[in-house]
């Protein structure tokens, strides 16, 4: 039980620090003329992530917070996702954000994981949404939010980001 609250607490603090970092980057980029794309769906991204944590906490309260069989595998997947998240974040540096912000005249970042994957942070989120609940046997949360995240990413977020990046390249 202590491990559950410690891990969830650390992840929530990490997300809050990322929001602070994103806002710092957003202010700096807007001063340089950055344009936001996909603002209409941003609230749904935020809601999905908030409801994910609420669902995870509720499901573990109802079913118990003990570690489940094979939890070590899911913890390793989650840890790999954290390393990839840090790599993606540091590779984008001042361009990293939770919003889709395009700075006219800037070059497309093609270092770090962006050499191989166009959207590595979305892979990270998918890994986290699946692995974190499964550490504690919260398979319903993992399933529902993995599907919701995939639909939101595939149908809305990635197409909006691709369209914005095309404008950067033209």
N, C-alpha and C positions, 0 to 999 in steps of 0.2 A: 504494500500500500504506500509506504514512504517513497519507494522508487517511482511509482506512478506519479505522485504529486511533484516530486523533484524533477522528473523528466518533463512533464507537461509544463511546469512552472518555468523551466529553462527555455523551452521552445517558445512559450508565450513572451518571455522577456526578449528572446532573440528576435521575434517578429516585431515587437514594439521598437526595438533599437533599429531594425531595418526600416520601419516607417519613418523614424527620425532622420536616418541617413537619406532615405528617398526624398523627404521634404527638403532637406538641405540641398541635395542635387537638383531638385525641381526648381527651387528659387534661383540658384546659380544659372541653370540652363535657360530659364525664362528671361533673366536679365540679358542673356546673349541672343534672345530671339527665338527660343524653342517654341514649337507648336504642338499642342496636345491633340491626339487622335483617340477615338474610342471612349470619350468621356462618359457617354451614355451607359455603357455597360460596366464601368468601373465599380459602381455601387454593388453590382451583382457578384463581382469577384470578391469584394470585401465581405459581403453577406455570406457567401459560400464558406469563406475561411472562418468567420466567426461561428457560424452554425456547425462547422466541422468540430471545433473544440467543444462547443456545447453538447453536441451529440456524443462525442467521445466520453466526456465526463458523465453524462447521464447513463450511457450504456454500461460503463464500468461500475457505476453506482448500483445499477439494477442487477448486473450479472456478477459483480465482484471484480476487484482490481488485481487479482493474483496473476502472476506470469503463467502463460499457457505453454503447452508443449511446442517446442520449436521456436520459442521466443527469441533465442539467440540469433537465429537466421534473420528475423525481422529487425532486430537491433543492429545487426551488421549492415543490412540494406539501408536502414535509416542513417547510420553513421556515414556510409558512402555518399548518401544524398547530401549530408551536411558538408562533406569535403567538396563535392561538386558544386554546391550552392556557393561556398566561399570562393572557389575558383572562378565561377561565373561572375560573381559580384566584383571581385578584384580585377578581373579581366575588363569589365566594362568601366570600372572606376567611376569617374564623374558622370558617366552616361547611365549608370544603373538606376533604375527607378521601378516603382510599382505601377506607374502610369505609362502610357505610350507617349513619349515626348521625343520629337524629332528636331534636331538642331540643323537648320539649313546650312549647307556648306561643310558640315562635318563628314568625315570618312566613316564608312561602316566598319565597326570593330570586327576584326577577323583574327584575333589572337585568343589564346587559352582554348576553352572548349568550343568557342565560336568558330574555330578553324574547321571543325567537323560537324557541329550541330548548329542549326540556325536559332534554336530556342532551348538551350540547355536548362535554363531555370524552370521551364515548364515540365521537363523530364524530372527534375528534382522535386517539384511540387507533387507530381503524380506518384513518385516513389514514396514521399513522405505520407501522403494521404492514404496510401495502401499499407505501408509498413508500420507506422506509429500505432494505429489502433490494433493491428494484429499482434503486436508485442504483448498486449493485454487481453487478447481474445475478443476484441470488439469488432467482429467480422461484419456486423451490420453497418456500422459506421464506415468501415473500409470499403465495403461494396457500394453503398449508396453514394458516398462522396467521391469515390473513384469514377463512377458513372457520371455524376453531375459535373465533376471537374473536366472529364474528357469531353463531354458535350459542349460545355462552355468554352473550352479551349479550341476544340476542332471547328465548332460552328461559328464562334464569335471572336474570341480574342486573337488567335493566330491569324485569321484572315484580315482583321483590322490592323494588326501589326505589320503584316506583309504589305498591305496597301500603303501604309505610312512609310515603310522602308523603301518602297518603290519610288516614292516622291523624293526621298533623300538621294537616291541614286540618279534621278533625272535632273 
